Amino acid sequence: MQSEGDSGGTLELIEHRPWTPDLSHPEDLEQRLQAVGVRGDLLAADLASLEQAITGPTADLREAVKAAKSFRLDGLGADRTAIDRLLEERRRSLLRRIEHWLKGHEFVETAHRDETVEVPIFQLHCPSVAKCEVSYTETVETAGEAAWTIEVAGTGMGATNSFKLSRSATFTSKPGDCKLVFVPVKVRVSEISVFDRDKNLLGKGHQIESYRDQKSFRSPGLRSLGPGCCSGEAPPQSDEPDRFHLQDDTPGNVSEFNRSWEASSKLDVSIGLDAFDVKLKTSVSIANGRALKLTFKLAGGHLYLLWPCSDAYGIRWEVS
């Protein structure tokens, strides 16, 4: 399904953050720990137990452990609730990686698959009234300007990559339609085996990492979510809807309205995919970098209430 006025676009890497630290450099280890919200006093006990599990650590390793023990994250205090689940997962992964490194374990990619995940950008709903039409337009006026910024978090020890999406496009929804605008992002799903020093298999796991080069990207996707996809949502208690008082207008007479939409905060979503007969998930952060133009063509004879979507960027309608 192709959008109207779509000029294609580019999905360009703007930041690459690997999560596998160079354990021979204390400053690198400290930066990785800080990035995942690890408190030094909690980590010290873990590292102390790891030191006892091995013999004769190298000088570089002793310096790395020393740096980790002296590390503190200001403002976090004793309350761990400030660290969300993703950062906690990173913390545990990093500690496991340090432990495997100390014990001489080897990580081997034994298989991989290329998959495409659909990053949701905007949900576009149209009232179920004849002659209504809803559209939004993205316009990029300056070369290199980003309409959206997308950060795809790696799982396991996969790197986190951030991309900027630049394009000009118009998307349209007809009466009763609910459309999802999404960006396809190519990822590498790996099956990782862990071996000890004697090449004995210790276990297996999976890792997801988005490709830094997204040259296969040509255009965003547009998918119908079916009628009534937004009807079950409860109105947000903190929001007031925009009201369009056309109930006393001639039925069928079409009025046109324009609005500017811009996200007030970043959106975090969890995206699932199936690979190697396992259900996996990765986290994606989406930020809107430029205001969108929304156009509503509404037929007379009805009162229209416009709400923001509760769990995604987008809009939905109620009609009476």
C-alpha positions in Angstrom: 0.0 0.0 0.0 1.7 3.2 -1.1 1.1 6.6 0.4 0.2 9.7 -1.6 3.0 12.1 -2.4 5.7 9.9 -0.9 9.2 11.0 -2.0 10.9 8.0 -0.3 13.6 9.0 2.1 16.7 7.9 3.9 17.3 6.0 7.1 20.8 7.2 8.2 22.9 6.1 11.1 23.7 8.9 13.5 25.1 7.0 16.5 26.5 3.5 17.2 26.9 2.4 20.8 28.5 -1.0 21.3 27.8 -2.7 24.6 30.7 -5.1 24.8 33.4 -3.2 26.8 37.1 -3.4 26.3 37.9 -4.8 29.8 41.6 -3.9 29.4 40.7 -0.2 29.7 39.2 0.8 33.0 37.8 4.1 31.7 35.9 2.2 29.0 34.4 -0.2 31.6 33.4 2.7 33.8 31.6 4.4 30.9 29.7 1.2 30.1 28.7 0.8 33.7 27.6 4.4 34.0 25.5 4.1 30.8 23.5 1.2 32.2 23.0 2.7 35.7 25.3 0.4 37.7 26.0 1.6 41.2 29.6 1.0 42.3 28.8 -0.2 45.8 26.4 -2.9 44.4 28.9 -3.9 41.8 31.8 -4.2 44.2 30.4 -7.2 45.9 29.8 -8.9 42.5 33.4 -8.2 41.4 34.8 -9.3 44.7 33.1 -12.7 44.3 34.4 -12.9 40.7 37.9 -12.2 41.8 37.7 -15.1 44.2 36.6 -17.4 41.4 39.8 -17.0 39.4 43.5 -17.0 40.1 46.1 -14.6 39.0 44.2 -11.7 37.4 46.2 -9.6 35.0 47.4 -6.1 35.9 44.9 -4.6 33.4 42.1 -6.6 34.9 43.0 -5.5 38.4 42.9 -1.9 37.2 39.5 -2.5 35.6 38.1 -4.0 38.8 39.6 -1.2 40.9 37.9 1.4 38.6 34.6 -0.4 38.9 34.8 -0.6 42.6 35.4 3.1 43.0 32.6 4.1 40.6 29.5 5.9 41.8 26.4 7.1 40.0 25.4 10.4 41.7 21.8 10.9 42.5 20.7 7.3 42.3 20.9 6.5 46.0 19.7 3.2 47.4 16.5 3.2 45.4 16.7 0.8 42.4 13.2 1.7 41.1 14.8 4.6 39.1 16.4 2.0 36.7 13.9 0.7 34.2 13.8 -2.8 33.0 16.0 -2.3 29.9 18.8 -0.7 31.9 18.5 -3.5 34.5 18.8 -6.1 31.7 21.9 -4.3 30.5 23.4 -4.3 33.9 22.9 -8.1 34.3 24.2 -8.7 30.8 27.3 -6.7 31.4 28.0 -8.5 34.7 27.5 -11.8 33.0 29.9 -10.7 30.2 32.5 -9.7 32.8 32.1 -13.1 34.5 32.5 -15.0 31.3 35.5 -12.9 30.3 37.2 -13.6 33.7 36.7 -17.3 33.3 38.0 -17.4 29.8 34.6 -18.3 28.1 34.2 -17.8 24.4 31.2 -16.4 22.6 30.5 -17.9 19.1 27.8 -16.9 16.7 26.6 -20.3 15.5 23.7 -19.1 13.3 22.0 -15.9 12.3 19.0 -14.7 10.4 18.1 -11.3 8.9 14.7 -10.0 10.0 12.8 -6.8 9.4 11.0 -5.2 12.4 8.2 -2.6 11.9 8.8 0.5 14.0 5.4 2.2 14.5 5.5 5.9 13.6 1.9 7.2 13.6 -1.6 5.8 13.9 -4.0 7.6 11.6 -7.8 7.1 12.3 -10.7 8.5 10.2 -14.3 8.9 11.5 -16.7 6.3 10.2 -18.8 8.9 8.4 -19.2 9.1 4.7 -17.1 11.8 2.9 -14.7 12.2 5.8 -11.0 12.0 5.2 -7.9 12.4 7.4 -4.3 12.9 6.3 -1.0 14.1 7.6 1.9 15.5 5.7 5.6 15.3 6.6 7.8 17.9 5.0 11.6 18.1 5.2 12.8 21.4 3.9 16.5 21.3 4.7 19.0 18.6 3.5 19.8 16.3 6.4 16.9 17.4 8.5 15.3 14.6 10.5 11.5 14.1 10.6 12.0 11.2 13.1 14.8 9.8 15.2 14.7 6.1 15.9 16.9 4.3 18.4 16.9 0.5 18.2 18.3 -1.2 21.4 20.3 -4.3 21.0 19.6 -7.3 23.1 22.2 -9.6 24.7 25.4 -7.6 24.1 24.2 -6.3 20.8 24.9 -2.6 20.0 22.3 0.2 20.2 22.0 2.1 16.9 20.3 5.4 16.3 19.0 6.6 12.9 17.4 9.7 11.5 14.6 9.4 9.0 14.4 12.1 6.4 11.5 12.2 3.9 8.5 14.2 2.6 5.3 12.2 2.4 1.5 12.4 2.8 -0.6 9.6 4.3 -4.4 9.4 4.0 -7.1 7.5 5.8 -10.7 7.1 4.6 -14.0 6.7 6.5 -13.6 4.0 9.3 -10.0 3.3 8.4 -7.2 3.1 11.0 -3.8 3.1 9.3 -0.4 2.5 10.9 2.6 4.3 9.4 5.8 2.3 10.1 9.5 2.3 9.3 11.0 -1.1 8.3 14.4 -1.6 10.1 16.7 -4.5 9.2 18.1 -6.4 12.2 20.5 -9.4 12.6 19.3 -12.1 15.0 22.1 -14.3 16.2 22.2 -17.6 18.0 25.1 -17.4 20.4 26.9 -20.4 22.0 29.1 -20.0 25.0 32.1 -22.4 25.4 34.6 -22.8 28.3 38.4 -23.0 27.9 38.1 -26.7 27.0 35.6 -26.0 24.2 32.7 -27.5 26.2 29.3 -26.0 25.5 28.0 -24.1 28.5 24.8 -22.7 27.0 23.1 -20.8 24.3 21.3 -17.5 23.9 20.1 -15.0 21.3 21.2 -11.5 20.4 19.5 -8.8 18.3 21.3 -5.9 16.7 20.1 -3.5 14.0 22.4 -3.1 10.9 24.2 0.1 10.8 23.8 0.3 7.1 20.1 0.4 6.2 20.5 0.8 2.4 17.6 -1.5 1.8 15.3 1.2 3.1 13.4 2.9 0.4 10.1 4.0 1.8 8.0 3.8 5.0 5.2 1.2 5.2 1.5 1.8 5.6 -0.7 -1.0 7.0 -4.5 -1.1 7.7 -5.2 -2.0 11.3 -8.9 -2.7 10.4 -12.1 -0.9 11.4 -12.6 -0.2 15.1 -9.0 -0.6 16.1 -9.2 2.6 18.2 -12.8 2.2 19.5 -11.9 0.3 22.6 -9.6 2.9 24.0 -10.8 4.8 27.1 -10.5 8.6 26.9 -7.3 9.9 28.7 -8.2 11.4 32.0 -5.6 14.1 31.7 -6.5 15.3 28.2 -9.4 17.3 26.7 -10.4 16.4 23.2 -10.6 18.9 20.3 -14.3 19.4 19.5 -15.6 20.0 16.0 -19.2 21.3 16.3 -20.7 20.3 12.9 -23.9 18.7 14.3 -26.1 21.6 13.1 -24.4 21.8 9.7 -26.0 20.4 6.5 -25.5 16.6 6.5 -22.9 15.7 4.0 -21.5 19.2 3.7 -17.7 18.9 4.0 -15.6 21.3 6.1 -11.8 21.2 6.1 -9.6 21.9 9.1 -5.8 22.0 9.5 -3.8 21.2 12.7 -0.1 21.0 13.5 1.0 17.9 15.5 4.2 17.5 17.4 5.2 15.0 20.0 5.9 16.4 23.4 8.0 13.5 24.6 9.9 10.4 23.3 7.9 7.2 22.8 9.3 3.8 24.0 7.9 0.7 22.5 8.7 -3.1 22.7 8.7 -4.9 19.4 8.4 -8.7 19.1 9.8 -11.0 16.5 10.1 -14.8 16.0 13.4 -16.4 15.1 15.0 -19.8 15.8 11.6 -20.9 17.1 11.9 -18.4 19.9 9.8 -15.3 20.6 12.2 -12.4 21.1 11.8 -8.7 21.9 13.7 -5.5 21.4 13.1 -2.0 22.6 12.8 1.0 20.3 12.7 4.7 21.2 11.0 7.1 18.7 11.3 10.9 18.7 9.5 13.3 16.5 11.9 16.0 15.1 9.5 18.1 13.1 5.8 19.1 13.3 3.4 17.3 11.1 0.5 18.9 9.3 -2.8 17.2 9.9 -5.8 17.8 7.6 -9.4 16.8 8.5 -12.3 16.7 6.0 -15.4 16.3 8.2 -19.0 15.9 7.0 -21.8 18.0 8.5 -24.5 16.6 10.8 -22.1 15.3 13.6 -20.1 16.4 16.7 -16.6 15.1 16.4 -14.2 14.6 19.3 -10.5 14.2 18.5 -8.3 12.3 21.0 -4.6 11.4 21.1 -3.9 7.7 21.0 -3.2 6.3 24.4 -0.2 4.0 23.7 1.2 5.3 20.4 1.8 8.5 18.4 -1.4 9.2 16.6 -5.0 10.3 16.7 -8.5 8.7 17.1 -12.1 10.0 16.7 -15.4 9.7 18.5 -18.5 10.8 16.7 -22.0 11.7 18.0 
